[in-house]
Amino acid sequence: MREPGRWWRRKSTPAKVETYTRWSFHFFGVVEVLVVGLPAVGGPEPRLGGPLLAMVCAHAALCMVTVSRALDWTRGRRKQPVHLLWVLGAVSAVIAVGALAAVEHGPAGSDDVGTAAGAVFGTVLILGAGIITLGLGDRRHVFSVVIAFATGAGLVPLLLGAPVTAAAVTSLVVLLGAGFVAFTAALSVWLLNAVYELDEARENRARLAVAEERLRFARDLHDVMGRNLTVLALKSELAVQLAQRGRPEAVDQMTEVQRLAHEAQREVREVVRGYREADLTAEIVGAQGVLRAAGIACTITGSPAGLPASAQSALGWVMREAATNVLRHGDARRCTVELKVTEGRVVLSVENDGVRGETGGRGTGSGLAGLRERLTGIGGTLEAGPAGEESFRLTAEVPLPRKAEPPAAAARQASRPVQGAAS
């Protein structure tokens, strides 16, 4: 069985904000039924209370549907619900007028009926105007809707014979209430879009980092291979022409071609070797800076000083992949990096909170599979999985060569914290 709240923890931060926004506006409909609709049933006139409750429930349901359609439109998932907005406006006006008609046709002198109908009148207009603004993208249209509802709220009672003062007060109440709901709707949509844009920017930053590294590698290969291949082509053409003429210099040219080919092969290997090797110190510092820029508190314990180059290169790739996973998979608020030397092995552990699901989407990724293959080649291991209810831990162990194993003093230094917490 799923644990309570698992569906919520698996959501990303933008999805959580969207869910909270959506259900907050749905709750307005629930409040409308509980505060305005149900008290009308318990009044002195059950014949009028039932119709009032039915109208309030219908209006609340229509508001909830409009909220869902309008928020989907703001996120670009469907077209603007123009027809639904008009329907909500018309239904709000009809229900408001119907509530006033109930007062006119109700028992004379019944203050309770008038109070209940007045509450329905004002609440329907306020929520109707506010919910409609969720589906409007132009600020001028928002102002127009609020002012139109407030004006109608004052004109209708005035036409039915209400005093001017009462009509003015009703209009002012609807103006303030609808304006508040409209402001809340506009602010909620703005915050929701901002959260999605920030999350998209974080994803783009990770993709740009990968693209930049690919461009660097491509540029290095072009610089190395471009000149060599050009020279090889020229030397080969010259050798062909000399061979066709029966000149003995063709052998010298082909020997030069062979030498250049071996040199090009050596340079390519150096480029690839430099690309594959990662400096653990640089990766730790870089990960700390990137996580801090993303608002993730990062605590680093231990130092790679004294570790052999092979161990630093392998663990540097682990650190790079771990930092990328923290940024891309989950909603982390803290990250702990621990590096220690124990019993001839170097252990690097990266733990973060805010995982999505059981493994945060990282249990079987291709990046982790590649790291396992890389560490297996040097006798190391890699473990990744949940470390608690909402935590994920990645642990890599690399053996130390006996001849390069640091002394006890260096081992103690490697286990001391050299960098503080960065928030």
C-alpha positions in Angstrom: 0.0 0.0 0.0 1.1 3.5 -0.7 2.1 5.6 2.2 -0.1 8.7 2.9 1.3 11.7 1.2 3.5 9.7 -1.3 1.7 11.3 -4.2 2.6 14.8 -2.8 6.2 14.0 -2.2 6.6 12.7 -5.7 5.6 16.0 -7.2 8.1 18.6 -8.3 8.1 22.0 -6.7 6.2 23.7 -9.7 3.7 20.8 -9.6 3.2 21.4 -5.9 2.7 25.1 -6.3 0.2 24.5 -9.1 -1.7 21.9 -7.0 -1.8 24.3 -4.1 -3.1 27.2 -6.3 -5.7 25.0 -8.0 -7.2 23.7 -4.7 -7.0 27.1 -3.0 -9.4 28.4 -5.6 -11.5 25.3 -5.5 -11.8 25.9 -1.8 -13.5 29.2 -2.5 -16.4 27.2 -3.9 -16.6 25.0 -0.8 -16.6 28.1 1.4 -19.4 29.6 -0.8 -21.6 26.5 -0.2 -20.8 26.2 3.6 -21.1 29.9 4.5 -23.8 31.1 2.2 -25.8 28.1 0.9 -26.3 25.9 3.9 -27.4 28.7 6.3 -30.2 29.6 3.8 -31.7 26.1 4.2 -32.0 26.5 8.0 -33.9 29.8 7.7 -37.6 30.4 8.5 -38.6 29.7 4.9 -37.4 26.3 3.7 -39.2 26.8 0.4 -36.8 29.6 -0.4 -33.8 28.0 1.3 -33.8 25.0 -1.0 -33.7 26.9 -4.3 -31.0 29.3 -2.8 -28.8 26.3 -1.8 -29.3 24.7 -5.3 -28.2 28.0 -7.0 -25.2 28.4 -4.8 -24.1 24.8 -5.3 -24.5 25.2 -9.1 -22.5 28.4 -9.0 -19.7 26.8 -6.9 -19.4 23.9 -9.2 -19.2 26.1 -12.3 -16.5 28.2 -10.5 -14.4 25.1 -9.9 -14.6 24.0 -13.5 -13.7 27.5 -14.6 -10.7 27.5 -12.3 -9.4 24.3 -13.7 -9.8 25.4 -17.3 -8.3 28.8 -16.7 -5.2 27.5 -14.9 -4.7 25.0 -17.7 -4.9 27.9 -20.1 -2.3 29.9 -18.2 0.1 26.9 -18.5 -0.6 26.5 -22.2 -2.3 23.2 -22.0 -5.6 24.3 -23.6 -7.2 27.2 -25.4 -8.6 30.2 -23.5 -12.0 29.2 -22.1 -13.7 32.3 -23.5 -17.2 30.7 -23.7 -17.0 29.3 -20.2 -16.0 32.7 -18.8 -19.1 34.2 -20.5 -21.2 31.4 -19.1 -19.9 32.0 -15.6 -20.6 35.7 -15.9 -24.1 35.2 -17.1 -24.9 32.5 -14.5 -23.5 34.8 -11.7 -25.8 37.6 -12.9 -28.9 35.3 -13.1 -28.3 33.8 -9.7 -27.8 37.2 -8.1 -31.0 38.6 -9.6 -32.8 35.4 -8.6 -31.7 35.9 -5.1 -33.1 39.4 -5.0 -36.3 38.1 -6.6 -36.6 35.6 -3.8 -36.7 38.5 -1.4 -39.3 40.3 -3.4 -41.6 37.2 -3.5 -40.8 36.0 0.0 -42.8 36.7 3.1 -43.2 40.3 3.9 -41.1 41.5 6.8 -38.8 38.4 6.9 -35.4 39.8 7.7 -33.8 36.4 7.7 -34.8 35.7 4.1 -33.5 39.1 3.1 -30.2 38.5 4.8 -29.7 35.1 3.2 -30.6 36.4 -0.2 -28.3 39.4 0.2 -25.5 37.1 1.2 -26.1 35.0 -1.9 -26.3 38.1 -4.1 -23.0 39.6 -2.9 -21.0 36.3 -2.7 -22.0 35.1 -6.1 -21.0 38.4 -7.8 -17.7 38.7 -5.9 -16.6 35.1 -6.6 -17.9 35.2 -10.1 -15.9 38.3 -11.0 -12.8 37.1 -9.3 -12.8 33.6 -10.9 -13.4 35.1 -14.3 -10.2 37.2 -14.0 -8.2 33.9 -13.8 -8.9 33.4 -17.5 -8.1 36.9 -18.6 -4.6 37.9 -19.7 -5.1 41.6 -20.2 -5.1 43.8 -17.1 -7.6 46.2 -18.7 -10.1 43.4 -19.1 -9.6 42.5 -15.4 -10.4 46.0 -14.3 -13.4 46.1 -16.7 -14.9 42.9 -15.3 -14.5 44.0 -11.7 -16.0 47.4 -12.4 -18.9 46.0 -14.4 -19.9 43.6 -11.7 -19.7 46.3 -9.0 -21.8 48.6 -11.1 -24.4 46.0 -11.8 -24.5 45.2 -8.1 -25.5 48.8 -7.4 -27.9 49.2 -10.3 -30.0 46.1 -9.8 -31.1 46.9 -6.2 -31.6 50.5 -7.2 -34.0 49.4 -10.0 -35.9 47.2 -7.6 -36.6 50.1 -5.3 -33.7 49.9 -2.8 -32.5 53.1 -1.3 -29.6 54.8 -3.0 -27.4 54.5 0.1 -28.0 50.7 0.3 -27.3 50.3 -3.4 -24.1 52.3 -3.1 -22.9 50.3 -0.2 -23.7 47.0 -2.0 -21.7 48.3 -5.1 -18.7 49.2 -2.9 -18.7 45.9 -1.1 -18.8 44.0 -4.4 -16.0 46.2 -5.8 -13.7 45.6 -2.9 -14.5 41.9 -2.6 -14.2 41.2 -6.4 -11.0 43.4 -6.5 -9.4 41.4 -3.7 -10.2 38.0 -5.4 -9.0 39.3 -8.7 -5.8 40.6 -7.2 -5.3 37.2 -5.5 -5.9 35.4 -8.8 -3.5 37.6 -10.7 -0.8 37.2 -8.0 -1.3 33.4 -7.9 -0.9 33.1 -11.6 2.2 35.3 -11.6 3.8 33.2 -8.8 2.9 30.0 -10.6 4.5 31.1 -13.9 7.6 32.4 -12.0 8.1 29.0 -10.3 7.8 27.1 -13.6 10.2 29.6 -15.3 12.8 29.1 -12.5 12.5 25.3 -12.8 12.9 25.5 -16.6 15.9 27.8 -16.2 17.6 25.3 -13.9 17.0 22.5 -16.4 18.4 24.7 -19.2 21.4 25.5 -17.1 22.2 21.8 -16.8 21.7 21.3 -20.5 23.9 24.3 -21.4 26.7 22.9 -19.2 26.6 19.6 -21.1 26.4 21.5 -24.4 29.3 23.7 -23.5 31.4 20.6 -22.6 30.6 19.0 -25.9 31.5 22.2 -27.8 34.9 22.3 -25.9 35.6 18.7 -26.9 34.6 19.3 -30.5 36.8 22.4 -30.6 39.8 20.5 -29.3 39.3 17.7 -31.7 38.9 20.2 -34.6 42.1 22.0 -33.6 44.0 18.7 -33.3 42.7 16.8 -36.3 42.1 19.7 -38.7 45.7 20.5 -39.3 46.9 16.9 -39.2 44.3 15.7 -41.7 45.1 18.6 -44.0 48.8 17.8 -44.0 48.0 14.0 -44.5 45.8 14.8 -47.5 48.5 17.0 -49.1 51.3 14.5 -48.4 49.2 11.6 -49.8 48.4 13.5 -53.0 52.1 14.3 -53.4 53.1 10.7 -52.8 50.5 9.5 -55.4 51.9 12.0 -58.0 55.5 11.0 -57.3 54.6 7.3 -57.5 52.9 7.8 -60.9 56.0 9.4 -62.2 58.2 6.6 -60.9 60.1 9.0 -58.5 61.7 7.3 -55.4 60.7 10.3 -53.3 57.2 8.8 -53.0 58.5 6.4 -50.4 59.8 9.3 -48.3 56.5 11.0 -48.5 54.5 7.9 -47.5 56.9 7.5 -44.6 56.1 11.0 -43.6 52.4 10.3 -43.9 52.8 7.3 -41.6 54.6 9.4 -39.0 51.9 12.1 -39.2 49.2 9.5 -38.8 50.9 8.1 -35.6 51.3 11.6 -34.3 47.6 12.4 -34.9 46.6 9.2 -33.2 48.7 10.2 -30.2 47.2 13.7 -30.0 43.7 12.4 -30.2 44.4 10.0 -27.3 45.7 12.9 -25.3 42.6 14.9 -26.0 40.3 12.0 -25.1 42.4 11.3 -22.0 42.1 14.9 -20.8 38.4 14.8 -21.4 37.9 11.6 -19.5 40.0 12.6 -16.5 38.2 14.7 -13.9 39.9 16.5 -11.1 38.1 15.7 -7.8 39.0 19.0 -6.1 37.7 21.0 -9.0 34.6 18.9 -9.2 33.8 19.3 -5.5 34.3 23.1 -5.6 32.3 23.4 -8.8 29.5 21.3 -7.4 29.4 23.4 -4.2 29.1 26.6 -6.3 26.4 25.3 -8.6 24.3 23.9 -5.7 24.6 27.1 -3.8 23.5 29.1 -6.8 20.5 26.8 -7.0 19.5 27.5 -3.4 20.7 24.1 -2.1 22.7 24.1 1.2 25.8 22.0 0.6 28.0 20.7 3.3 31.4 19.2 2.3 33.6 17.1 4.7 37.0 15.7 3.8 39.7 16.7 1.4 41.1 14.9 -1.7 44.7 15.9 -0.8 47.1 13.0 -1.1 44.9 10.8 -3.1 46.3 9.2 -6.3 45.4 10.6 -9.7 43.5 7.5 -10.7 41.2 7.7 -7.6 40.7 11.4 -8.0 39.7 11.0 -11.7 37.2 8.2 -11.0 35.6 10.0 -8.0 35.6 13.3 -9.9 33.2 11.8 -12.4 31.1 10.4 -9.6 31.0 13.9 -8.0 30.0 15.5 -11.4 27.2 13.0 -12.0 25.9 13.3 -8.4 25.7 17.1 -8.6 23.9 16.9 -11.9 21.4 14.4 -10.5 20.7 16.6 -7.4 19.9 19.5 -9.7 17.8 17.6 -12.3 16.1 14.9 -10.3 14.2 16.1 -7.2 13.6 19.1 -5.1 16.6 19.2 -2.9 17.1 21.8 -0.1 20.3 20.3 1.3 23.2 18.2 0.1 25.9 16.5 2.1 29.2 15.4 0.5 31.6 13.3 2.6 35.0 12.0 1.5 37.0 9.7 3.7 39.8 7.1 3.5 39.3 3.8 5.4 41.1 0.5 5.2 42.8 1.2 1.9 39.7 2.5 0.2 38.5 6.0 -0.7 34.7 6.5 0.0 32.8 9.3 -1.5 29.2 9.7 -0.3 26.7 12.3 -1.6 23.3 12.5 0.1 20.4 14.9 -0.6 16.8 15.3 0.4 13.7 16.2 -1.7 13.6 13.0 -3.8 10.7 12.2 -6.1 9.5 8.7 -5.6 11.5 5.8 -4.2 14.8 6.6 -6.0 14.3 10.1 -7.2 14.3 8.9 -10.8 18.0 7.9 -10.6 18.1 4.2 -9.7 18.6 2.9 -13.2 19.9 5.9 -15.2 22.4 5.6 -17.9 24.7 8.0 -16.1 24.9 5.7 -13.1 25.4 2.6 -15.3 28.3 4.3 -16.9 29.8 5.2 -13.6 29.5 1.6 -12.4 31.3 0.4 -15.4 34.1 2.9 -14.9 34.5 2.1 -11.2 34.3 -1.7 -11.8 37.3 -1.4 -14.2 39.5 -0.2 -11.3 38.0 -2.5 -8.6 35.6 0.1 -7.2 31.9 -0.1 -6.4 28.9 2.3 -6.7 25.7 2.1 -4.6 22.7 4.4 -5.1 19.3 4.3 -3.4 17.0 5.8 -0.8 18.6 6.7 2.5 15.4 7.5 4.4 11.9 8.7 3.8 12.8 11.6 1.5 16.6 11.2 1.0 18.8 9.7 -1.7 22.4 8.6 -1.2 25.1 7.8 -3.7 28.2 6.1 -2.4 31.3 5.3 -4.4 34.3 3.3 -3.2 37.7 3.2 -4.9 40.6 1.0 -3.8 44.0 2.7 -3.1 47.1 1.2 -4.8 49.3 -0.1 -2.1 52.3 1.7 -3.4 50.4 5.0 -3.5 48.5 4.6 -0.3 48.9 7.7 1.8 50.3 7.4 5.3 48.2 7.7 8.4 48.8 11.4 8.7 47.5 12.0 5.1 44.6 9.8 5.8 43.7 11.7 8.9 44.0 15.0 6.9 41.7 13.6 4.2 39.0 12.9 6.7 39.1 16.4 8.2 36.5 19.0 7.1 38.3 21.6 5.0 35.3 23.4 3.6 32.4 24.7 5.6 28.7 24.6 4.9 27.6 26.7 2.0 24.1 27.8 1.9 
